[in-house]
Amino acid sequence: MGKELFTVMAVFITLFLFGMFILRAGLLQIGVEKVQTLLLKATDSPWKGLIAGTLITALFQSSSVVMVLLVGLVAAGIVSFRQTIGVILGTNIGSCFTLELVAFQLSDLAVPLLLFGLVLLMFKSAASYTAGCVSFGIGCIFLAMTGLESLADPLASFPVTHHFFQWTNDSHLTGIGVGAIVTTIIQSSTATIGMAMGFIQDQGLSMESGIAIMLGANIGTCLTAYIASIGAGHTARLVAHAHIWLNLLGAVLFYALIPYLADVSYLLAKTASVQLAHASTLYNIACSLLVLPFTAKFAQFVEHVAKG
């Protein structure tokens, strides 16, 4: 029975990632060249970069896609490393969009969205293909989240799951480590936090542990950009290093504030899953706005550390 439940959980996680892939595939039809043009226009100001990074990441639902584009632009010498800092700050905020969407628990729309998406995909126009992918992808995500939430209670009854949650609930540092490792493996912080939302809804996971996992998930997203920067030159690698340092320093800064962030999230919503989604959004906005006035200093710090 235990193996069957864990197998079903793996299926729902795969369905979530598949939905993210389909959603992204449709949105990418808008054109990478247009996005690169927008990024070029946005990098002349940290504020513009923040807004552009937020919107593009929310659109493509992948901070990794935006980071890889930035690495490519810097490697080609089109923009300087320091011009990318604002966009990097915006990617973390934009990655919260799907979480907020999932948090509204619109699970009843899953099947209609899937069917509507399939119908649109039968047409040959680019607009129909894009809309069909978006509809079908969101339907898959909603369906996967409903499944993960339904599995939370039976999975929590197993001793191994109970010990895992207890282990995570007893140590925020462990929660950060779990979030980072899981996200590094599945390459989706949204999926990692989404799983935490499913279990936190049924009280298996504490809110503070969920926030710790969220902090770790942000760190885990840095792998793709780092891999993309290998062999791209020193300046391009600085982009990946800036992303890593932003999330590491954010986790260090907010580590002691986890209980307070949990208390604030309790005031923002009634259900635990929505509270965690709001906590993730608040954290990423706070980190980005804290660094935004000091983008030049932050860039100097990254350059100094990278030299060492």
C-alpha positions as CSV (number, residue, x, y, z in Angstrom):
1,M,0.0,0.0,0.0
2,G,2.8,2.4,0.9
3,K,4.6,1.8,-2.5
4,E,1.4,2.5,-4.4
5,L,0.8,5.8,-2.6
6,F,4.4,7.0,-3.2
7,T,4.0,5.9,-6.8
8,V,0.8,7.9,-7.2
9,M,2.6,10.9,-5.6
10,A,5.4,10.6,-8.1
11,V,2.7,10.6,-10.9
12,F,1.2,13.8,-9.6
13,I,4.6,15.5,-9.3
14,T,5.3,14.4,-12.9
15,L,1.9,15.7,-14.0
16,F,2.7,19.1,-12.3
17,L,6.1,19.3,-14.1
18,F,4.4,18.3,-17.3
19,G,1.9,21.0,-16.9
20,M,4.6,23.6,-16.3
21,F,6.4,22.3,-19.4
22,I,3.3,22.6,-21.6
23,L,2.5,26.1,-20.2
24,R,6.1,27.2,-20.9
25,A,6.1,25.7,-24.4
26,G,3.0,27.7,-25.3
27,L,4.2,31.0,-23.9
28,L,7.6,30.6,-25.5
29,Q,5.8,30.9,-28.9
30,I,5.6,34.6,-28.1
31,G,9.3,34.6,-29.1
32,V,12.6,34.6,-27.3
33,E,13.8,37.5,-29.5
34,K,11.0,39.7,-28.3
35,V,11.9,38.9,-24.7
36,Q,15.6,39.7,-25.4
37,T,14.6,43.0,-26.9
38,L,12.5,43.8,-23.8
39,L,15.4,42.8,-21.5
40,L,17.7,45.1,-23.4
41,K,15.4,48.0,-23.0
42,A,14.9,47.3,-19.3
43,T,18.5,47.0,-18.2
44,D,19.3,50.7,-18.3
45,S,17.6,51.1,-14.9
46,P,17.4,48.7,-11.9
47,W,13.7,49.6,-11.4
48,K,12.9,48.8,-15.1
49,G,14.9,45.6,-14.7
50,L,12.9,44.6,-11.6
51,I,9.6,45.1,-13.4
52,A,10.7,43.4,-16.6
53,G,12.2,40.4,-14.7
54,T,9.0,40.0,-12.7
55,L,6.6,40.2,-15.7
56,I,8.7,37.9,-17.9
57,T,9.2,35.3,-15.2
58,A,5.5,35.4,-14.4
59,L,4.8,35.0,-18.1
60,F,7.2,32.1,-18.8
61,Q,6.8,30.6,-15.3
62,S,10.5,30.0,-15.1
63,S,13.2,32.1,-13.5
64,S,15.7,29.7,-15.0
65,V,14.6,30.7,-18.6
66,V,15.1,34.3,-17.8
67,M,18.5,33.7,-16.1
68,V,19.7,31.6,-19.1
69,L,18.7,34.5,-21.4
70,L,20.6,36.9,-19.2
71,V,23.7,34.7,-19.2
72,G,23.6,34.6,-23.0
73,L,23.2,38.4,-23.4
74,V,26.2,39.0,-21.1
75,A,28.3,36.3,-22.7
76,A,27.6,38.0,-26.1
77,G,28.7,41.3,-24.7
78,I,25.3,42.9,-25.4
79,V,24.7,44.0,-21.8
80,S,27.1,44.3,-18.9
81,F,26.8,42.2,-15.7
82,R,25.8,45.2,-13.6
83,Q,22.9,45.9,-15.9
84,T,21.3,42.5,-15.2
85,I,21.0,42.9,-11.4
86,G,17.5,44.5,-11.5
87,V,16.2,41.7,-13.8
88,I,17.6,39.1,-11.4
89,L,15.8,40.7,-8.5
90,G,12.6,40.5,-10.5
91,T,12.8,36.8,-11.4
92,N,12.2,35.7,-7.8
93,I,9.1,37.8,-7.5
94,G,7.7,36.6,-10.9
95,S,8.2,33.0,-9.9
96,C,5.4,33.4,-7.2
97,F,2.7,33.9,-9.8
98,T,1.7,30.2,-10.2
99,L,1.8,29.6,-6.5
100,E,-0.7,32.4,-5.9
101,L,-2.8,31.0,-8.7
102,V,-2.7,27.5,-7.2
103,A,-3.4,28.9,-3.7
104,F,-6.9,29.9,-4.8
105,Q,-7.7,26.2,-5.1
106,L,-9.5,26.5,-8.4
107,S,-9.4,22.7,-8.7
108,D,-13.0,22.5,-10.2
109,L,-11.6,24.3,-13.3
110,A,-9.0,21.6,-14.0
111,V,-11.0,19.4,-16.3
112,P,-12.7,22.3,-18.2
113,L,-9.3,23.9,-18.7
114,L,-7.9,20.5,-20.0
115,L,-10.7,20.1,-22.4
116,F,-10.7,23.7,-23.6
117,G,-6.9,23.4,-24.1
118,L,-7.3,20.2,-26.2
119,V,-9.9,21.9,-28.4
120,L,-7.7,24.9,-29.0
121,L,-4.7,22.7,-29.9
122,M,-6.7,21.2,-32.8
123,F,-6.5,24.5,-34.6
124,K,-3.4,25.4,-36.6
125,S,-2.9,29.1,-35.7
126,A,-0.1,30.2,-33.5
127,A,-2.5,32.1,-31.2
128,S,-4.7,29.0,-30.8
129,Y,-1.6,26.9,-30.0
130,T,-0.4,29.3,-27.4
131,A,-3.8,29.6,-25.7
132,G,-4.3,25.8,-25.9
133,C,-0.9,25.1,-24.2
134,V,-1.6,27.7,-21.5
135,S,-5.1,26.3,-20.8
136,F,-4.0,22.6,-20.9
137,G,-0.9,23.4,-18.8
138,I,-2.8,25.2,-16.0
139,G,-5.3,22.4,-16.0
140,C,-2.6,19.8,-15.4
141,I,-1.1,22.0,-12.6
142,F,-4.5,22.3,-10.9
143,L,-5.2,18.6,-11.3
144,A,-1.8,17.7,-9.9
145,M,-2.2,20.0,-6.9
146,T,-5.6,18.4,-6.1
147,G,-4.0,15.0,-6.2
148,L,-1.1,16.0,-4.0
149,E,-3.5,17.5,-1.4
150,S,-5.6,14.3,-1.4
151,L,-2.5,12.2,-0.8
152,A,-1.3,14.3,2.1
153,D,-3.4,12.7,4.8
154,P,-2.8,9.0,3.9
155,L,0.9,9.6,3.3
156,A,1.2,11.3,6.7
157,S,0.0,8.1,8.4
158,F,3.2,6.2,7.4
159,P,6.0,6.2,10.0
160,V,8.6,7.3,7.5
161,T,6.6,10.3,6.4
162,H,5.8,11.2,10.0
163,H,9.5,11.0,10.9
164,F,10.4,13.1,7.8
165,F,7.9,15.8,8.8
166,Q,9.0,15.7,12.4
167,W,12.6,16.0,11.3
168,T,11.7,19.0,9.1
169,N,9.4,20.6,11.8
170,D,12.2,20.3,14.4
171,S,14.8,22.2,12.4
172,H,14.4,25.1,10.0
173,L,17.9,24.4,8.7
174,T,16.8,20.9,7.7
175,G,13.8,22.4,5.9
176,I,16.0,24.8,3.9
177,G,18.2,21.8,2.9
178,V,15.2,19.7,1.9
179,G,13.8,22.6,-0.2
180,A,17.1,23.2,-1.9
181,I,17.8,19.5,-2.7
182,V,14.3,18.7,-4.0
183,T,14.3,21.8,-6.2
184,T,17.7,21.0,-7.5
185,I,16.5,17.5,-8.5
186,I,13.1,18.4,-10.1
187,Q,14.2,21.9,-11.3
188,S,11.1,23.7,-10.2
189,S,10.8,25.7,-7.0
190,T,7.1,26.1,-7.8
191,A,6.6,22.3,-7.7
192,T,8.6,22.0,-4.4
193,I,6.6,24.8,-2.7
194,G,3.4,23.4,-4.2
195,M,4.1,20.0,-2.5
196,A,4.7,21.8,0.8
197,M,1.4,23.6,0.3
198,G,-0.4,20.3,-0.1
199,F,1.0,18.8,3.1
200,I,0.7,22.0,5.1
201,Q,-3.0,22.1,4.3
202,D,-3.5,18.8,6.3
203,Q,-1.3,19.9,9.3
204,G,1.4,17.4,8.5
205,L,3.9,20.2,8.0
206,S,4.1,23.3,10.2
207,M,3.9,26.8,8.6
208,E,7.4,27.6,9.7
209,S,8.8,24.4,8.1
210,G,6.9,25.3,4.9
211,I,8.6,28.7,4.9
212,A,12.0,27.1,5.5
213,I,11.4,24.7,2.6
214,M,10.4,27.7,0.5
215,L,13.7,29.5,1.3
216,G,15.6,26.4,0.3
217,A,13.6,26.1,-2.9
218,N,14.7,29.5,-4.0
219,I,18.3,28.4,-3.5
220,G,17.7,25.2,-5.5
221,T,16.6,27.2,-8.6
222,C,20.2,28.5,-9.1
223,L,21.6,25.3,-10.7
224,T,20.3,25.8,-14.2
225,A,21.7,29.3,-14.6
226,Y,25.0,28.1,-13.1
227,I,25.3,25.2,-15.6
228,A,24.4,27.6,-18.5
229,S,27.2,29.9,-17.3
230,I,29.9,27.2,-17.5
231,G,32.2,28.0,-20.4
232,A,30.4,31.3,-21.1
233,G,33.2,33.5,-19.7
234,H,33.9,35.1,-16.4
235,T,31.5,38.0,-16.8
236,A,28.6,35.7,-17.8
237,R,29.3,33.5,-14.7
238,L,28.8,36.6,-12.5
239,V,25.1,36.5,-13.5
240,A,24.7,33.0,-12.1
241,H,26.8,34.0,-9.0
242,A,24.6,37.0,-8.4
243,H,21.5,34.8,-8.5
244,I,23.1,32.3,-6.0
245,W,24.2,35.1,-3.6
246,L,20.8,36.8,-3.7
247,N,19.0,33.6,-2.6
248,L,21.7,32.6,-0.1
249,L,21.8,36.0,1.6
250,G,18.0,36.1,1.6
251,A,17.8,32.8,3.3
252,V,20.4,33.8,5.9
253,L,18.7,37.2,6.5
254,F,15.2,35.6,6.9
255,Y,16.3,32.5,8.8
256,A,15.8,34.2,12.2
257,L,12.6,35.9,10.9
258,I,10.8,32.6,9.9
259,P,8.5,32.7,12.9
260,Y,7.6,36.3,12.3
261,L,6.9,35.7,8.6
262,A,4.7,32.8,9.6
263,D,2.8,35.1,12.0
264,V,2.2,37.7,9.3
265,S,1.1,35.0,6.8
266,Y,-1.6,33.8,9.3
267,L,-3.1,37.3,9.1
268,L,-3.3,37.3,5.3
269,A,-5.4,34.2,4.7
270,K,-7.5,31.6,6.4
271,T,-6.2,28.4,4.8
272,A,-2.6,27.2,5.4
273,S,-1.8,26.7,1.7
274,V,-2.7,30.2,0.8
275,Q,-0.7,31.5,3.8
276,L,2.4,29.8,2.5
277,A,1.9,31.2,-1.0
278,H,1.6,34.7,0.4
279,A,4.6,34.1,2.6
280,S,6.7,33.2,-0.5
281,T,5.5,36.3,-2.3
282,L,6.2,38.6,0.7
283,Y,9.7,37.1,1.2
284,N,10.7,37.5,-2.5
285,I,9.3,41.1,-2.7
286,A,11.1,42.0,0.6
287,C,14.4,40.6,-0.5
288,S,14.3,42.2,-4.0
289,L,13.3,45.7,-2.6
290,L,16.0,45.5,0.1
291,V,18.7,45.0,-2.5
292,L,17.3,47.3,-5.2
293,P,18.7,50.6,-3.8
294,F,22.1,48.9,-3.5
295,T,22.4,47.2,-6.8
296,A,25.8,48.7,-7.5
297,K,27.1,47.6,-4.1
298,F,25.7,44.2,-4.6
299,A,27.3,43.9,-8.0
300,Q,30.6,44.9,-6.5
301,F,30.2,42.3,-3.7
302,V,29.6,39.6,-6.3
303,E,32.6,40.7,-8.4
304,H,34.8,40.8,-5.3
305,V,33.8,37.3,-4.1
306,A,34.1,35.8,-7.6
307,K,37.7,37.1,-7.9
308,G,38.5,35.3,-4.6
